[in-house]
């Protein structure tokens, strides 16, 4: 696979998993967009990087769906930031998406493992 095709494939994988990743990192505590992106990068060992231009539309979509709730906070000595937390509907969506992801990965592994 050429480098450009590989990059396009990687983008599609990220696009399909972005909402699951965001819901997962705000499961334990509220976070702002920049923090969400950095945490995804850190937890993936640098394999997954989301720029802010792609994170904020996902956050907006998740908020419109009722899965997360954003709130503006002015931090001492800093600018204001929008922090996001999971709603009860979001927790249910996260459970369902995690299960669907496990089924998907298991199916792909069954197909791609060496014979």
SULKASUL-V730918 format. One line per field, one symbol per residue. ss: DSSP state (2 for helix, 1 for strand, 0 for the rest). psi: psi as a letter, one per 30 degrees, with the letter a starting at -180 (. if undefined). A space follows every 10 residues. Layout:
BEGIN
ss->???
psi->???
END
This chain:
BEGIN
ss->0022222222 2222222222 2222200000 1122222222 2220000000 0222222222 2222000111 1111000001 1111110222 2222222222 2222222222 22000
psi->kleeeeeeee eeeeeffeee eeeefgeelk lleeeeeeee eefggffkkk leffeeeeee eeeefgflkk kkkjkkgllk ljkklkleee eeeeeeeeee eeeeeeeeee efkk.
END
